[in-house]
């Protein structure tokens, strides 16, 4: 598995912000009125997932490098 570089991680973090804000607009097209707190929680969920993928990618690559003679 290819790991994320720090620059790619920051770019993905930057793209999650408008994605989370527009999620509320997207839900409005279907008649769902979402409070602003839902945008904050959705953004927190996206950032948690993205950070977990980044950190786990770093940890597994270090373990593979240590296991290789």
N, C-alpha and C positions, 0 to 999 in steps of 0.2 A: 504494500500500500504506500502510495506516495504521500509524504507529509506536506502540510501547508507551510509555506514560508511566512515569516512575520509580516511581510508586506501584503501578501495575499490575505492573511488573517485580518489585517486592518482594513483592507478594501472591502472584504465581506462584512465586517462590522459596520462600516459606513453605509453599505447598501441595505442593511437590515432596518435602519431608522426610517427611510421613506417607505419601505415595504410594510412596516408595522403601521405607519400612519395611514397608508392607503388601504390597509386591510379593513379599517373602519368604513371607508367609502365603499369598498367592494361589498361589505355586508349590507350597507344601505340600499344597494341595488336589489337585494332580495327581501327588503322590508324589515331587516333586523336593525334595531336602534341600539348600538353598543355605547356604553359609557366610556369616557376617556380612560378610566382605570383599566379597561380591557386592553387598550392599546399598550399601556405600560406593562401589563402582565404578559401580553403577547411578545413584546420586545424583550422582556426579561427571559422568557422561555427561549426565544431565538438565540439570544446571546449566551445563555447557559449551554445550549446544544452546541453552538459554534465553538465555545471555549473548551467544552469537553472533547470535541473532536480534535481540536488543536493540541491540547495537553496530552491526550492519549496517543496521538500521532508522534509527539515528541518522546514520550516514554517508551513506546514500542520500538522506535528507531534506535534509541540508546541501548535497549536490551538486545536488539539484533546485532548492533555494532560490538557489544561486549561479548556476545556468544560467538562471533566470527573470529577465528584465530588469525 
